[in-house]
Structure formats: structure tokens, C-alpha cells
Amino acid sequence: MQPPTVPVENFIILSAVLFIMGILGVLVRRNAIMIFMSVELMLNASNLALVAFARQWGDMGGQMTVFFVISIAAAEVAVGLALIVAIFKTKKTIDIDELNTLKG
Amino acid sequence: MSAELVLFIVVAAVAIFAAALMLISRNAVHSALFLVINLLCVAFFYLMLNAPFLAMVQITVYAGAIMVLFMFVIMLLGAEKLGGGSTHYGWIPTASVILTTIFLIVAFVVVTQSGIGSLKPAPQTPEVRFVHAVDGMPAVDVYLNDQKMAEHLVFEEGTPLNKVRTGDYNLLVFAACPEGESECPDPLTSGAAPLMAAPFKVEPESTVTYVLAGTPTALRLISSPTDLSTLDSEGSWRLTVVNAMPDTGSLQFLQLHRSDPANPTVIVPALAYGEVSEVVVLPDGTYDFEFAQAGTRVAVIDALRIPRKTHQYLILGPEQVVMANGSIEVRPKAFAVAPVLKTIESFGGPQNVGKELLTTYLLGFEMVALLLLATMVGAIILAREEVVHRVRKRLVVSPVVKRMNQSITANAAAIQGEPTNTPAE
């Protein structure tokens, strides 16, 4: 297989930037759904890095991992959003600053 | 700067911009829509990185299903504008921006200094394959040193590709165990005389087909490189022509046309004994081929149909024909070698992903299926609990049933002569 036209470093740096934006979203935003979406952004950034490495090594292992990550992310979103809905029904809010029942 | 790099920079800018807008927009619906744009950009990068299947999965599963779920929950909770008001943790944004900037600088230095772009894939293991093209010779076993490469290889057939290590070997060809005999002594230990013994060299990263040719008393090996790399066009196949017919001069290899028999296409202009043609790529279809020498027909293959995405060998070999008077005449015979070698699937395509999923990653695949099942049950239970409570509270009993219950208890009381008390009270 031919070496990639766009150097793999570009994809890795882009993936790092997107990952960091995801971290910022998780840390800064207080809406639980926004935090969830930022986690999805982080998962996507890591997937991009995996696919870039799979291309560089000519190995399908990276792509298969991404396939599994996507399916598990779908499961995670289904359960996570069901939890958010359940919390909203009891607490009437999804602001994570208010959800401090476990605080000692 | 290549067009692809320009495209990368533009789409990367869109992806980062969409992610930033997702983070700063106050409305959760807008955030979700910006995230969709970001996911589509990532799908585009998957296409650039030879992962077309994953790109489609990304669009259908991520940008489609998961984001619909997000939108649904945002709308259901009316959570578009939540998250205002004061917070007890005002220092978090500043701290996280500083820390992530440091992390970004470290990541940038690591990626640019480590030289990951110059890393090469692991070298491919060399592969060899043997084809039997000597009629009148018994089935053979082929050994490289003491490693058995082919067992009971008969005329017109070839072995599948065998992985071997790079290096020098000693090739030994023995007559195989005759039909009907269940146990034969191991030819290596019993000291049987080989039909052929020759030094053999395996080059690194090579895929070679060896054709056993000649006569049973004077065997020779014709080597030909096999090209199993992905074909540019899906509906085509590769062809190599080998002349394994001893004592023939230079032959022409022609493709005959049913519609125009007078004007065949010359595919290989000249092919002497022991020579191998260049690899020819032909479109899918049914073919009639002919070997000809100075205008006269030597051998013909009619209505040959080769599966697409393969590398096929056509060999002209000697065939022994028993004549009416009992004598044996050797005639040239053209044949296609079985089994056919399939070219490798295009990297990251659906066939490739499917093959990997059902071979190397079968366990993981099944585990993910189980996990999804468990998730489905879990999500249903999470959502159901409330519903169960509500149904129990509002349990409505039909008036007819109520009347029946009352009459039953009244009758029972009348029989026993006791006051009617329901057990619940």
C-alpha cells in the first residue's frame, strides 16, 4: 500500500486538538447532556487517531478497534441518556452542580 | 502543497470550528447540531484514511442514530437552556484551560519529535506455491528442508500459498504415497530417492508460484512472481501464462473472439519453453484462448470463466494420450490451475472488515453483541421502573369484576354467618 499523501502526524495533532476540546467541554460545562456530547467528541478524536495509525501500519487492527468503540459508544449513550432522564424525573434538573447527593 | 493536503486543512478547520462552537453555544440543540458537523468531518477523514466502511458506520450510527437520541432527550427534558445560574466552582474553567494548553503543547512536541510518520509496516512474510505441470509423473510431495509444502500434488493442480521464512532451503520432490495405500514410510527418513533435489532461495517479501515442468526424468522448476495486491478495478482478474511444454519453440498466446474469429488479439507475442509472461490484467468475462506457433494452433482453452479479483495461471503442459494402437503420444495441453488465488481485499472495505470480524475478532464481535443486549435490557429497566409504579397506583378494576367480588364475599359470609371483611382491611 502506498504511504499516505497527508502525513499521519497531521491527523494525530488534529485528534489531540479535538480530544482537548472534549476535555474542556467535560470540565467547563455543567449541563449533563453537554458533558455527554463532549465525551462523544473525545471518543471521536481517539477513533481518528486509531484509524490514522491503522493506515500508517497497513494493519486492520486499528479499524476493528474503532468499530468496537463505535458500537460500545452507542450502548453507552443509550444507558447514559436513560440515566439522565431518570435523574431529571426525580431531581427536576440535570445541572451537575446540583447533583451532589453523594457528597459527604 | 498537494490538493489532498489543502482539503485536509480545510476540513480540519471546519471540524475544530464546529467543536469550538459546540462548546460555547448556550443552546443545547445548537451544540448537538455542531457536533453533527464535527462527526461528518471525522467521517470525511476516515474516507481519506482508507476506511470507507467506518466512514459509513460513523455517518449512520454516530451522526444518525446517536445524535437523534441526543436530540430526543434534549427535547424531552426541555433542557435547551439549562445550566445558567451561579456555580460554586468558578476556578474550574481557568484551571482546565491552563492544564489542557500544557497537555496540547506536550502532545504537539511528542508527535512532531517522535517521527511516527517514518515508521513502516511490518514486512510481509514470503509465500510460495507449487504447481504440478508434468503429466505422466505420479503425484508428488514437495519438501523445503524437512517442511512439507505440498502433499499428493497431482497434474493440473497447485497448492495454496504457504508462508515460509526468508532464506536458503533445499528443495526435495518425492513421489507421493500411491492411491490405496494408507501408510507410507516418511521419505525423508526412509532414504527414498527424490525425483528432484535443488537449492532453493526465498527472497524477502516475495510471493512466488513455482511450476514443476519438464519430463519425469528431467524435472525443472519455473518460477513466476504472483501479484495478489488489490486490483484497481473490481471486475477484473490477473493472468500469467507459463510455457511448460518441453521442446517447443516460441509460442504466441492469443485471445480468440467469437464474433470475429479471423482477428485474434495477441496477448503474449512470444513465449519459449520455461518462460513466463508478464502479468496481464483482463476484465471479467468468458474467454477463448489459443496457443499458436507460426500460425498453426497448438492448444486451445474454450469458454474459460475466471472468478473476478483473482490471479490465475494458464499453463501449457504436456499431456499423455493413449492412442488406439496402445502407444502413448504426448500432446500439448493448456489448462488453468486450480485452486485459484484470490487477490487481497481492498484495505478497510466492507469485505475486508467482514472477514476480520468473523476471523480474528470473532470473540470481540460476540462480546459486543452480548453487551448491546445487556444495554438494551438495562435501558428498558431504567425507563420502566417509573411506569410500573404509576400503573400499580392507578390500577383500575372493572365494575363488573368488583360486583362479582362483592357477591362472592357476601355469599361466603352468608354461608359462614360471619361479617364480611376483605383481607386487605
Interface residues (C-beta under 8 A of the other chain):
Chain A: M1 P4 T5 V6 P7 V8 E9 N10 F11 I12 I13 L14 A16 V17 L18 I20 M21 G22 I23 L24 G25 L27 V28 R29 R30 N31 I33 M34 F36 M37 S38 E40 L41 N44 N47 L48 V51 A52 F53 A54 R55 Q56 W57 G58 D59 M60 Q63 M64 V66 F67 F68 I70 S71 I72 A73 A74 A75 E76 V77 A78 V79 L81 A82 L83 I84 V85 A86 F88 K89 T93 I94 D95 D97
Chain B: S2 E4 L5 F8 A12 A15 I16 A19 A20 M22 L23 A28 S31 A32 L35 N38 L39 V42 F45 Y46 M48 L49 N50 A51 F53 L54 V57 Q58 V61 Y62 A65 I66 L69 F70 V73 I74 L76 L77 A79 L82 G83 G85 T87 H88 Y89 I92 P93 S96 V97 T100 F103 L104 A107 F108 V111 T112 I116 G117 L119 P121 A122 F347 G348 N352 V353 E356 L357 T360 Y361 G364 V368 L371 L372 T375 M376 G378 A379 L382 A383 E385 E386
